Amino acid sequence: MIRSLALLAFVLAASAAQAQGPLPFPPFMDMKGTPEDQRACRPDAVRLCRHVLELNDSMIVLQCFLAQRAKLSAPCRAVLVKYNQLPQ
């Protein structure tokens, strides 16, 4: 459970750190993503980025996802697009 929460925290935390535009979520919103976002990316995190999940660093997980973008599943790719981490 902690891994899945950390996984989606990267999406929103990375968006907050992104200097290219406004935040895609209200400042008061929980930084863990929706349960649907978590379900979409959990399998990819385990399959592609297992080696960094234990670090509990959302930016490192995001970097792993971006490095593995060609191998991401369509549902997880959609989550990253949703939070402006990948182009459509």
N, C-alpha and C positions, 0 to 999 in steps of 0.2 A: 504494500500500500504506500509506503514512504517513497519508494522508487517511482510509482506512478504519479504521486503528487509532485515530486521533484521534477519529473519529466515535463509536466505541463507548466510548472512555474517558470521554466526556461522560456516558454513562448511569450508569456506576458512580461516577464522581467526584461527580456531582450527587446521587446517593443518599447518598454519604458526607457531603455538605454539608447534607443535608436534616435539619432539627432536629425533625421531627415523629415520629420513631420510630427503632427500632433499625436498624442496618445490615442490608441484605438479603443480605450476603455476609460470609464470614469476613475479618478484617483482613489475612490473609496472601494472599488471592486476588489474582491479577493484575487490574489495573483496566481491562482492555481489552475485557471481555465475551467471550462465547464466539464461535467462528468463525460459528456459526449466527446469533447476534445481529448480527454484522458484516454477514453476507450479507443479512439482513433489512432493515437500515437504510441500507446503502450507496447504493442507487438513490435513496432519498428525500433523502439528504444532498446528492447531486450535483444532483438535480432542484430541490430547494427551498432549499438552504442553501449552494450553491456559493460564494457571495460571502463566507462566513465560514470556510470550511474551511481556507483558507490561514493563518488566524490561529492555528491549533493550540491553541485554547482550548475545552476541552470544555464549559464553562458557556455560552459564547456559542452553540455548536452546539445545546445543549439549549434555550436561549432561542429560537433560530430554529425548532426543531422544535415547541416549544409555541405559538409564534406562528402556525405553519402547521398546527396539529393537525388542522384540518378536511380538509387535503389529504394527510395521511399515508396511506401504504398500510396495509392490514390487518396484514401481517407486522411492520412497524416499529412500528405502534401497539401490537401485542402485546408487543414488547420494552419499550416505555416503561411499559406496564402492569405487566409482570413486575418492573420495578425501581421501582415505586411513583411514577412520574413523571406518569402519567395515571390518572384513575379508570377502573374497568372499565365 
